[in-house]
C-alpha cells in the first residue's frame, strides 16, 4: 500500500473509514449506479463535516492533535449517545 492509501486507512487520521467502506460496497453492489447509493454518500459527507468541525474547534482551542485519536472519538461518540450523522 502506498503512503496515501495507508493514510486514508489509518483509524487515527480518518474518522470516516466505516462510511467510506459502506459507500464503496454500495457502489460495487449496484454496479456503480450512484443514484442507488446517495444515502451512503450523504452519511459520508455528514461524517466528514462533523469531524471537520471538531478538528477546527480543537485547533482554535490549541488542542493537539487537531483530529482526535480513534480512542478519543469513541469516547466523544459514547458521550453524545452515538453517531450524530
C-alpha positions in Angstrom: 0.0 0.0 0.0 1.4 3.4 -0.8 1.7 6.2 1.7 -1.5 8.0 0.7 -3.6 4.8 0.9 -2.1 4.0 4.3 -3.0 7.5 5.5 -6.6 7.1 4.3 -7.0 3.7 6.0 -5.4 4.9 9.3 -8.0 5.0 12.1 -6.3 7.8 13.9 -6.3 10.1 10.8 -9.5 9.2 9.0 -12.6 9.1 11.3 -14.9 8.1 8.4 -13.4 4.8 7.3 -16.7 2.9 8.1 -18.7 5.3 5.9 -16.1 5.2 3.1 -16.2 1.4 3.1 -20.1 1.4 3.1 -20.2 3.8 0.1 -17.6 1.7 -1.8 -19.5 -1.5 -1.1 -22.8 0.1 -2.2 -21.1 1.2 -5.5 -19.7 -2.3 -6.0 -23.1 -3.9 -5.3 -25.1 -1.6 -7.6 -22.6 -1.7 -10.4 -21.5 1.9 -9.8 -25.0 3.3 -10.1 -24.5 6.4 -7.9 -28.3 7.1 -7.7 -28.7 3.9 -5.6 -26.0 5.0 -3.1 -27.0 8.6 -2.3 -27.9 7.8 1.3 -24.4 6.3 1.8 -22.8 9.4 0.2 -24.8 11.7 2.4 -23.8 9.8 5.5 -20.1 10.1 4.5 -20.5 13.8 3.8 -22.1 14.3 7.2 -19.4 12.3 8.9 -16.7 14.4 7.3 -18.5 17.6 8.1 -19.0 16.6 11.8 -15.3 15.6 12.4 -14.0 18.6 10.4 -15.9 21.0 12.8 -14.5 19.1 15.8 -11.0 19.4 14.3 -11.4 23.1 13.7 -12.6 23.7 17.3 -9.7 21.7 18.7 -7.3 23.8 16.5 -8.9 27.0 17.8 -8.6 25.8 21.4 -4.9 24.8 20.9 -5.5 21.1 21.4 -3.1 18.7 19.7 -3.5 16.7 17.7 -6.2 18.5 15.7 -8.1 15.3 14.9 -9.0 13.3 18.0 -7.5 9.8 18.0 -9.7 6.8 17.4 -10.0 6.1 21.1 -10.9 9.8 21.8 -13.5 9.7 19.0 -15.1 6.6 20.6 -15.3 8.5 23.9 -16.8 11.5 22.2 -19.5 9.4 20.4 -20.3 7.5 23.6 -20.7 10.8 25.5 -23.3 12.0 23.0 -25.1 8.7 22.7 -23.9 7.5 19.3 -23.1 9.0 15.9 -24.9 12.3 15.2 -24.7 11.8 11.5 
